[in-house]
Amino acid sequence: MRPHSNSEYPQLADCDVSPTTSDQDQSSKWTALFGINPYSNDWSVPLSFALTSQHPEHVALINRLCLQYLPEYLPKRRERREFGSYPRRELRIIILHLYLMWQRDERLFTAIPMGNDKAYGLKKYRFMDGRYPSLIHKLNNKGLIDLVSGYSAEKPDGTREGRTTRIRPTDKLRQLFLTARPFEQTIRRDRQETIIINNRDGERQDYKDTAKIIKARKAVDAVNDVLALHHVGLMNQTADAVYQKVWNRQRKRLETRCVSTTQFHKFLTRVFNNRQLTLGGRYYGHWPGQIERELRPYIGIDGSYTVEWDYSSLHPALLYAQIGLEIRDDPYIIETDVVGHRSKDHEVVRWGRTESKITLLAAINAADRESAVLGAKSKIRRDTGINYAAADIAICLDLLLIRNEPIGHLIHQDKGISLQAQDSRLAEMVMGMFTQQMKPIIPIHDSFIVKVEDEDLLLDAMETAYQSLFGWLPYKMDDDKSLLPRGMRQIVAQYEIGPGTIIKLGGKEFTPTNWYRGQVDRFFGQQLKYGYPDYRGES
């Protein structure tokens, strides 16, 4: 449902609030003004620099905006096309993002960096040039946006804190949005750079294309091209955003983050580490990989139920494969009397497989024993809410090393990103088999989400890819993160049961929300205008 214009929210142009040098003072002033804190992650979303839409309504909206307020951005006569021509790229990207935020919740702000380094410093990842800050100020001077300036201030301990600039549409721009027929389902990411290479500090690096990079880029683009034709959403939601707690490593605290589940956030990028194509290489950027694990079973594709399969114990299995051994037992099962205490109620909890998995993987990723124990302790506490003594974790780590004695010499060798390169190669092969048949697939590291009717194809692809790399079938594959049990999935696939059918799970009834079903219909309604196929099943 499209938001209605609401003038009860204060307009920045009507107020005189000067910036301060304190984060708390800044937040309190703007909260008093707007009723919300624009610097909070709850009420702001970072600008997506790679937005595009070829919909005539978007072109008409931009041209109306230019005619009324920004005539200098109108295209020259010789540049006009059938539906008019796009003005400069920066304007249409900014307006597209403001339009999307207005569609979701007109109180939301867009966070936009006004400095060259973050927005357009590296040529390989450049979406906008250095002229767009002046455009932001022009929109503000015309009364089209509220602008909350960013700042940087020194804290008492000598460190610096700061926030980027926030903007949102005023009533004047919202009234212009109301003149356009809906086109948000046709907004996609432009042909952005899908291969990202980071340095050792995790910062993006410029690079020159090689044959291997070009091949990897084509594979990612092929997956994204298929996903562009399909609707991906959460069947149990009533809005295209999820708010969840995430751990901020820099600030060392839990923070609320808004994960946008819109259609232009479903696309992938592939990230390599330490400036090497042999390290890392996993797929990121898509919203299914950012939401909490408990929500993934509710992901729907084109209104169809989905299934998620993953390789069980993959990283230990990869280490065994390096020494020519095939893993045959669960590497995480140990016998121990170690107990911990749950934080919320101090309940005594016995050590289990989840804790063993976290600990062994921490040891594989760490460079030494001490950092492995401390890393496992921290992650166990965050993921399970259970506190274990470091000494007890060290005891369990010793038991895990005894159980996995053949690969003991490979532990504490900082193997994480090199193993990620191998599991990303597996993912590339599995997804390639799907894109060849123009079928959608969503990777989550070593697991994959597909429609229930494509489950058998996925299992064959996973086994084929694994066997081609290592010469034997995977030890085990799990579907424990799927919403429907396998027998029910087979019934759903066989009889093409659509999202309108009520399904009983564990004594409870479940059916996708009307909002989700409406979004699917709206997506394909707008897609059909471009002559794209309708992939919805029977409902």
C-alpha positions as CSV (number, residue, x, y, z in Angstrom):
1,M,0.0,0.0,0.0
2,R,1.4,3.4,-1.0
3,P,2.0,5.8,1.9
4,H,0.0,8.9,2.0
5,S,1.6,12.3,2.4
6,N,1.7,13.4,6.0
7,S,2.6,16.9,6.9
8,E,2.7,16.3,10.6
9,Y,6.4,15.5,10.5
10,P,8.4,18.7,11.0
11,Q,10.2,20.1,8.0
12,L,13.9,20.9,8.5
13,A,13.6,24.1,6.5
14,D,11.2,25.4,9.2
15,C,13.7,24.8,12.1
16,D,17.0,26.2,13.2
17,V,19.1,23.4,14.7
18,S,22.9,23.9,14.6
19,P,25.2,20.9,14.7
20,T,27.0,20.0,18.0
21,T,30.1,18.0,18.6
22,S,28.5,15.4,20.8
23,D,26.8,12.3,19.4
24,Q,24.3,12.3,22.3
25,D,23.6,16.0,21.8
26,Q,23.1,15.6,18.0
27,S,20.7,12.6,18.4
28,S,18.7,14.3,21.1
29,K,18.2,17.5,19.1
30,W,17.1,15.7,16.0
31,T,14.9,13.4,18.0
32,A,13.2,16.4,19.6
33,L,12.7,17.9,16.1
34,F,11.5,14.8,14.1
35,G,10.2,12.5,16.9
36,I,12.8,9.9,15.7
37,N,16.6,9.8,15.7
38,P,17.8,10.1,12.0
39,Y,21.2,8.9,13.0
40,S,19.8,5.6,14.3
41,N,20.0,2.5,12.2
42,D,16.3,2.0,13.0
43,W,15.4,5.1,11.0
44,S,18.0,5.3,8.3
45,V,19.1,3.2,5.4
46,P,22.4,3.6,3.5
47,L,22.1,4.9,-0.1
48,S,22.3,2.2,-2.7
49,F,24.5,3.7,-5.4
50,A,23.7,1.1,-8.1
51,L,20.0,1.6,-8.6
52,T,18.4,1.7,-12.0
53,S,14.9,1.5,-13.6
54,Q,13.9,1.7,-17.2
55,H,10.2,2.1,-16.3
56,P,8.5,5.0,-18.2
57,E,7.0,6.2,-14.9
58,H,10.5,6.7,-13.5
59,V,11.6,8.7,-16.5
60,A,8.5,10.8,-16.4
61,L,8.9,11.4,-12.7
62,I,12.5,12.6,-13.1
63,N,11.5,14.9,-16.0
64,R,8.6,16.4,-14.1
65,L,11.0,17.1,-11.2
66,C,13.5,18.8,-13.5
67,L,10.8,20.9,-15.3
68,Q,9.5,22.2,-12.0
69,Y,12.6,22.6,-9.9
70,L,15.8,21.7,-11.7
71,P,15.6,22.9,-15.3
72,E,19.4,22.7,-15.6
73,Y,19.2,18.9,-15.3
74,L,16.8,18.5,-18.3
75,P,18.3,16.6,-21.2
76,K,19.2,18.5,-24.3
77,R,16.7,18.2,-27.3
78,R,19.0,15.9,-29.3
79,E,19.2,13.5,-26.3
80,R,15.5,13.0,-26.0
81,R,14.0,9.5,-26.6
82,E,10.6,8.0,-26.9
83,F,9.8,8.5,-23.2
84,G,12.3,11.3,-22.6
85,S,15.9,11.0,-21.5
86,Y,17.5,10.4,-18.1
87,P,19.2,13.5,-16.7
88,R,22.5,12.9,-15.0
89,R,23.0,9.5,-13.3
90,E,23.4,11.0,-9.8
91,L,19.9,12.6,-9.8
92,R,18.0,9.5,-10.8
93,I,19.9,7.3,-8.3
94,I,19.2,9.6,-5.4
95,I,15.5,10.1,-6.4
96,L,15.1,6.3,-6.8
97,H,16.3,5.6,-3.3
98,L,14.2,8.4,-1.8
99,Y,11.2,7.0,-3.6
100,L,11.8,3.5,-2.3
101,M,12.2,4.7,1.3
102,W,9.0,6.7,0.9
103,Q,7.2,3.6,-0.3
104,R,8.4,1.7,2.8
105,D,7.9,4.3,5.5
106,E,7.9,8.1,4.8
107,R,9.7,8.7,8.1
108,L,12.8,6.9,7.0
109,F,16.0,8.7,6.2
110,T,18.6,7.9,3.6
111,A,22.3,7.9,4.8
112,I,24.5,9.4,2.2
113,P,28.3,10.0,2.5
114,M,29.2,13.5,1.3
115,G,33.0,12.8,1.1
116,N,34.8,11.5,-2.0
117,D,36.6,8.6,-0.3
118,K,33.5,6.5,0.4
119,A,31.3,7.3,-2.5
120,Y,33.4,7.4,-5.6
121,G,37.1,7.1,-4.6
122,L,37.9,3.8,-6.4
123,K,37.4,3.7,-10.1
124,K,36.5,0.0,-10.2
125,Y,33.5,0.5,-7.9
126,R,32.5,4.0,-8.9
127,F,28.8,4.6,-9.4
128,M,28.6,8.4,-8.9
129,D,31.1,11.1,-9.4
130,G,32.2,14.0,-7.2
131,R,29.4,16.4,-8.3
132,Y,26.6,14.8,-6.4
133,P,27.1,16.6,-3.0
134,S,26.2,19.9,-4.9
135,L,23.1,18.2,-6.1
136,I,22.1,17.3,-2.6
137,H,22.4,20.9,-1.5
138,K,20.4,22.0,-4.5
139,L,17.6,19.6,-3.6
140,N,17.7,21.0,0.0
141,N,17.7,24.6,-1.2
142,K,14.6,23.9,-3.3
143,G,12.8,22.5,-0.2
144,L,12.6,19.0,-1.7
145,I,14.5,17.2,1.1
146,D,15.1,17.4,4.8
147,L,18.9,17.4,5.3
148,V,20.5,16.4,8.6
149,S,24.2,17.2,8.3
150,G,26.8,14.6,9.1
151,Y,29.6,15.3,11.5
152,S,32.8,14.1,13.0
153,A,33.8,14.8,16.7
154,E,36.6,13.8,19.0
155,K,35.6,11.8,22.1
156,P,37.2,12.3,25.5
157,D,39.4,9.2,25.0
158,G,40.9,10.6,21.9
159,T,39.0,8.5,19.4
160,R,36.6,10.0,16.9
161,E,32.9,9.4,16.3
162,G,30.7,10.6,13.5
163,R,27.7,10.1,11.3
164,T,27.1,10.5,7.6
165,T,24.5,13.0,6.3
166,R,20.9,11.9,6.3
167,I,18.2,13.0,3.9
168,R,14.5,12.3,3.2
169,P,11.7,13.8,1.0
170,T,9.8,16.8,2.2
171,D,6.0,17.2,1.5
172,K,6.9,18.9,-1.7
173,L,8.8,15.9,-3.1
174,R,6.3,13.4,-1.7
175,Q,3.5,15.2,-3.5
176,L,5.5,14.7,-6.7
177,F,5.9,11.0,-5.9
178,L,2.1,10.7,-5.7
179,T,1.8,11.7,-9.3
180,A,3.6,8.6,-10.5
181,R,2.0,5.2,-10.9
182,P,3.8,2.5,-8.9
183,F,7.0,1.2,-10.4
184,E,9.1,0.1,-7.4
185,Q,9.1,-3.6,-8.4
186,T,11.1,-2.7,-11.6
187,I,13.9,-1.1,-9.7
188,R,17.1,-3.1,-10.0
189,R,20.8,-2.8,-9.4
190,D,22.6,-1.5,-12.3
191,R,25.4,-3.5,-13.9
192,Q,27.6,-2.8,-10.9
193,E,31.0,-4.4,-10.2
194,T,30.3,-7.9,-8.8
195,I,33.9,-8.9,-8.2
196,I,35.3,-7.2,-5.1
197,I,38.9,-7.6,-4.0
198,N,39.8,-6.5,-0.5
199,N,43.2,-5.9,1.1
200,R,44.3,-7.4,4.5
201,D,42.4,-4.7,6.3
202,G,39.1,-5.5,4.6
203,E,39.3,-2.3,2.4
204,R,38.3,-2.4,-1.3
205,Q,41.2,-2.3,-3.8
206,D,41.3,-1.3,-7.4
207,Y,42.4,-4.0,-9.8
208,K,42.9,-4.8,-13.5
209,D,40.8,-7.5,-15.1
210,T,42.3,-10.9,-15.9
211,A,40.9,-13.9,-17.7
212,K,40.0,-15.5,-14.3
213,I,38.3,-12.4,-13.0
214,I,36.3,-12.0,-16.2
215,K,35.2,-15.6,-16.0
216,A,34.2,-15.2,-12.3
217,R,32.2,-12.0,-13.1
218,K,30.3,-13.7,-15.9
219,A,29.3,-16.5,-13.5
220,V,28.0,-14.0,-10.9
221,D,26.2,-11.9,-13.5
222,A,24.5,-15.0,-14.8
223,V,23.1,-15.8,-11.4
224,N,21.9,-12.2,-10.9
225,D,20.3,-12.1,-14.4
226,V,18.2,-15.1,-13.5
227,L,17.3,-13.7,-10.1
228,A,16.2,-10.4,-11.7
229,L,13.3,-12.4,-13.4
230,H,12.1,-13.9,-10.1
231,H,10.5,-12.5,-6.9
232,V,12.3,-13.3,-3.7
233,G,10.6,-12.4,-0.4
234,L,9.7,-13.4,3.1
235,M,6.4,-15.2,3.2
236,N,5.7,-14.4,6.9
237,Q,6.3,-10.6,6.6
238,T,4.1,-7.6,6.1
239,A,6.9,-5.2,5.1
240,D,10.0,-5.3,2.9
241,A,12.4,-4.8,5.9
242,V,13.6,-6.8,8.8
243,Y,15.0,-5.3,12.0
244,Q,17.5,-7.5,13.9
245,K,20.3,-7.3,16.4
246,V,23.8,-7.5,15.0
247,W,27.2,-7.4,16.7
248,N,29.2,-4.3,15.9
249,R,32.8,-5.4,16.1
250,Q,34.3,-1.9,16.1
251,R,32.0,-0.7,19.0
252,K,31.8,-4.1,20.6
253,R,28.1,-4.0,21.2
254,L,24.8,-5.3,19.8
255,E,23.0,-2.8,17.5
256,T,19.7,-2.9,15.7
257,R,20.1,-3.1,11.9
258,C,17.5,-2.7,9.2
259,V,17.9,-5.3,6.5
260,S,16.0,-4.3,3.3
261,T,14.3,-7.2,1.7
262,T,13.3,-5.4,-1.5
263,Q,13.9,-6.9,-5.0
264,F,17.0,-4.7,-5.7
265,H,18.7,-6.1,-2.7
266,K,18.6,-9.7,-3.8
267,F,21.6,-9.6,-6.0
268,L,25.1,-11.1,-5.4
269,T,28.7,-9.9,-5.3
270,R,31.7,-12.1,-4.8
271,V,34.4,-10.9,-2.4
272,F,38.0,-12.1,-2.5
273,N,40.5,-11.3,0.4
274,N,44.1,-10.2,0.9
275,R,44.3,-9.1,-2.8
276,Q,44.3,-12.8,-3.9
277,L,41.8,-14.7,-6.0
278,T,42.8,-17.9,-4.0
279,L,41.5,-16.5,-0.7
280,G,37.9,-15.9,0.1
281,G,35.6,-15.7,-2.8
282,R,32.3,-16.1,-1.0
283,Y,29.1,-14.5,-2.2
284,Y,27.6,-11.5,-0.3
285,G,25.4,-8.5,-0.7
286,H,22.0,-10.3,-1.1
287,W,19.5,-9.8,1.7
288,P,18.9,-13.6,2.2
289,G,22.5,-13.8,3.4
290,Q,22.0,-11.0,5.9
291,I,18.8,-12.0,7.7
292,E,18.8,-14.3,10.8
293,R,18.9,-18.0,10.3
294,E,15.5,-18.5,11.8
295,L,13.9,-16.4,9.1
296,R,15.5,-18.2,6.1
297,P,12.9,-21.0,6.0
298,Y,10.2,-18.4,5.2
299,I,12.0,-17.2,2.0
300,G,9.7,-17.7,-0.9
301,I,10.5,-17.6,-4.6
302,D,7.8,-16.5,-7.0
303,G,5.2,-17.4,-4.3
304,S,6.5,-21.0,-4.1
305,Y,7.8,-22.6,-0.9
306,T,11.6,-23.2,-0.8
307,V,14.1,-25.7,0.6
308,E,17.6,-25.1,1.9
309,W,20.3,-27.8,1.7
310,D,23.9,-27.5,2.9
311,Y,27.0,-29.5,3.1
312,S,27.4,-30.9,6.6
313,S,30.8,-30.4,8.3
314,L,32.2,-28.9,5.1
315,H,35.3,-27.1,6.4
316,P,36.6,-30.1,8.4
317,A,35.8,-32.3,5.4
318,L,37.9,-30.0,3.2
319,L,40.8,-30.3,5.5
320,Y,40.5,-34.1,5.5
321,A,40.4,-33.9,1.6
322,Q,43.7,-32.0,1.6
323,I,45.4,-35.1,3.1
324,G,43.5,-37.5,0.8
325,L,41.1,-38.7,3.4
326,E,37.3,-39.0,3.2
327,I,35.4,-37.9,6.3
328,R,33.0,-40.6,7.6
329,D,31.8,-39.4,11.0
330,D,30.6,-36.2,12.5
331,P,33.7,-34.3,13.5
332,Y,31.9,-32.3,16.2
333,I,30.6,-35.1,18.5
334,I,32.6,-35.4,21.7
335,E,31.8,-36.8,25.2
336,T,32.3,-34.2,28.0
337,D,30.8,-33.1,31.3
338,V,31.5,-29.4,30.6
339,V,28.5,-27.2,31.4
340,G,27.8,-23.5,31.0
341,H,25.2,-21.0,32.3
342,R,22.5,-19.3,30.2
343,S,22.8,-15.6,30.6
344,K,19.0,-14.8,30.9
345,D,18.1,-17.3,33.5
346,H,21.4,-18.8,34.8
347,E,20.2,-22.2,33.8
348,V,22.9,-24.9,33.7
349,V,23.4,-26.2,30.1
350,R,25.5,-29.1,28.9
351,W,28.0,-28.7,26.2
352,G,26.5,-29.8,22.8
353,R,27.3,-30.1,19.1
354,T,26.6,-26.4,18.4
355,E,29.3,-25.4,20.9
356,S,31.7,-28.0,19.4
357,K,31.1,-26.8,15.9
358,I,31.8,-23.1,16.9
359,T,35.0,-24.1,18.8
360,L,36.5,-26.3,16.0
361,L,35.7,-23.8,13.3
362,A,37.3,-21.0,15.5
363,A,40.4,-23.2,15.8
364,I,40.6,-23.7,12.1
365,N,40.2,-20.0,11.4
366,A,42.6,-18.8,14.2
367,A,46.4,-18.4,14.0
368,D,47.0,-19.7,17.6
369,R,45.3,-21.6,20.4
370,E,44.6,-18.6,22.7
371,S,42.7,-16.6,20.0
372,A,40.8,-19.7,19.1
373,V,39.5,-20.2,22.6
374,L,38.7,-16.5,23.1
375,G,36.9,-16.4,19.7
376,A,34.9,-19.5,20.5
377,K,33.9,-18.1,23.9
378,S,32.7,-14.8,22.4
379,K,30.8,-16.4,19.5
380,I,29.1,-19.1,21.7
381,R,27.9,-16.3,24.1
382,R,26.5,-14.2,21.2
383,D,24.9,-17.1,19.3
384,T,23.5,-19.2,22.2
385,G,23.4,-16.8,25.1
386,I,25.5,-19.4,27.2
387,N,28.6,-18.5,29.1
388,Y,31.4,-21.1,29.2
389,A,34.7,-20.7,31.1
390,A,37.7,-20.3,28.8
391,A,39.4,-23.2,30.6
392,D,36.4,-25.5,29.9
393,I,36.4,-24.4,26.2
394,A,40.1,-25.3,26.0
395,I,39.3,-28.8,27.4
396,C,36.7,-29.3,24.8
397,L,39.0,-28.1,22.1
398,D,41.6,-30.7,23.1
399,L,38.9,-33.4,22.9
400,L,37.9,-32.1,19.4
401,L,41.6,-32.3,18.3
402,I,41.9,-35.8,19.6
403,R,38.7,-36.8,17.6
404,N,40.1,-35.1,14.5
405,E,43.8,-36.2,15.0
406,P,44.5,-36.7,11.3
407,I,44.1,-33.0,10.6
408,G,45.6,-31.8,13.9
409,H,48.6,-30.3,12.1
410,L,46.2,-28.1,10.0
411,I,44.5,-26.5,13.0
412,H,45.6,-23.0,14.2
413,Q,46.9,-22.3,10.7
414,D,44.5,-19.5,9.8
415,K,42.9,-21.7,7.2
416,G,39.5,-19.9,7.1
417,I,39.8,-17.8,4.0
418,S,41.6,-20.5,2.0
419,L,38.8,-22.9,2.8
420,Q,36.3,-20.3,1.8
421,A,37.9,-20.2,-1.6
422,Q,37.2,-24.0,-1.9
423,D,33.6,-23.7,-0.7
424,S,33.0,-20.8,-3.0
425,R,34.3,-22.8,-5.9
426,L,31.7,-25.5,-5.0
427,A,29.0,-22.8,-4.9
428,E,30.1,-21.5,-8.3
429,M,29.7,-25.0,-9.8
430,V,26.3,-25.7,-8.2
431,M,24.9,-22.3,-9.3
432,G,26.3,-22.8,-12.8
433,M,24.2,-25.9,-13.2
434,F,21.1,-23.8,-12.3
435,T,21.8,-20.8,-14.4
436,Q,22.3,-23.1,-17.4
437,Q,18.6,-24.0,-17.0
438,M,17.6,-20.5,-16.1
439,K,16.5,-21.5,-12.6
440,P,16.8,-19.3,-9.6
441,I,19.2,-20.3,-6.8
442,I,20.3,-18.4,-3.6
443,P,23.6,-19.2,-2.0
444,I,24.3,-18.8,1.7
445,H,28.0,-19.8,1.8
446,D,27.9,-23.6,1.7
447,S,24.1,-23.9,1.5
448,F,21.6,-23.2,-1.2
449,I,17.9,-22.1,-1.3
450,V,15.7,-23.2,-4.3
451,K,12.1,-23.8,-5.0
452,V,10.7,-27.1,-3.7
453,E,10.2,-28.3,-7.2
454,D,13.9,-27.9,-7.9
455,E,15.0,-29.9,-4.8
456,D,16.1,-33.0,-6.7
457,L,18.1,-30.9,-9.2
458,L,19.8,-29.2,-6.3
459,L,20.8,-32.5,-4.6
460,D,22.2,-33.8,-7.9
461,A,24.1,-30.5,-8.5
462,M,25.7,-30.5,-5.0
463,E,26.8,-34.2,-5.3
464,T,28.1,-33.7,-8.8
465,A,30.1,-30.6,-7.9
466,Y,31.6,-32.2,-4.7
467,Q,32.5,-35.4,-6.5
468,S,34.2,-33.5,-9.4
469,L,36.4,-31.7,-7.0
470,F,37.3,-34.4,-4.5
471,G,36.6,-37.7,-6.2
472,W,33.9,-38.9,-3.7
473,L,30.4,-38.0,-2.6
474,P,29.9,-35.5,0.3
475,Y,29.8,-37.0,3.8
476,K,26.4,-35.7,4.5
477,M,23.9,-33.0,3.4
478,D,21.3,-31.4,5.7
479,D,18.0,-29.8,5.1
480,D,17.3,-29.0,8.8
481,K,16.8,-25.2,8.0
482,S,13.8,-25.9,5.7
483,L,10.3,-24.9,6.7
484,L,8.5,-28.0,5.3
485,P,9.6,-31.6,6.0
486,R,10.7,-33.5,2.9
487,G,7.6,-35.6,2.6
488,M,5.4,-32.5,2.6
489,R,7.8,-30.8,0.1
490,Q,7.3,-33.6,-2.3
491,I,3.5,-33.3,-2.1
492,V,3.8,-29.5,-2.6
493,A,6.0,-29.9,-5.6
494,Q,4.0,-32.8,-7.1
495,Y,0.6,-31.1,-6.8
496,E,1.9,-27.5,-7.4
497,I,0.5,-26.3,-4.2
498,G,0.7,-22.5,-4.2
499,P,0.9,-19.8,-1.5
500,G,-2.9,-19.6,-1.1
501,T,-3.1,-23.1,0.6
502,I,-3.0,-23.4,4.4
503,I,-0.3,-25.9,5.6
504,K,-0.3,-27.4,9.1
505,L,3.2,-27.5,10.7
506,G,3.6,-29.0,14.2
507,G,-0.1,-28.5,15.0
508,K,0.0,-24.9,13.8
509,E,-1.4,-23.5,10.6
510,F,0.8,-21.5,8.2
511,T,0.0,-19.6,5.0
512,P,2.0,-16.8,3.4
513,T,0.7,-13.3,4.3
514,N,-1.7,-11.4,2.1
515,W,1.0,-8.7,1.9
516,Y,3.6,-11.1,0.5
517,R,1.2,-12.6,-2.0
518,G,0.2,-9.1,-3.1
519,Q,3.9,-8.2,-3.6
520,V,4.4,-11.3,-5.8
521,D,1.4,-10.4,-7.9
522,R,2.6,-6.8,-8.2
523,F,6.1,-7.8,-9.2
524,F,4.9,-10.0,-12.1
525,G,2.2,-7.5,-13.0
526,Q,5.0,-4.9,-13.6
527,Q,7.3,-7.5,-15.2
528,L,4.7,-8.6,-17.7
529,K,4.5,-5.1,-19.1
530,Y,8.1,-5.7,-20.3
531,G,7.3,-9.0,-21.8
532,Y,9.0,-11.1,-19.2
533,P,7.6,-14.6,-18.3
534,D,5.3,-15.2,-15.3
535,Y,7.0,-17.8,-13.1
536,R,4.2,-18.0,-10.5
537,G,2.8,-21.4,-9.7
538,E,-0.8,-22.2,-9.4
539,S,-2.3,-20.8,-6.2
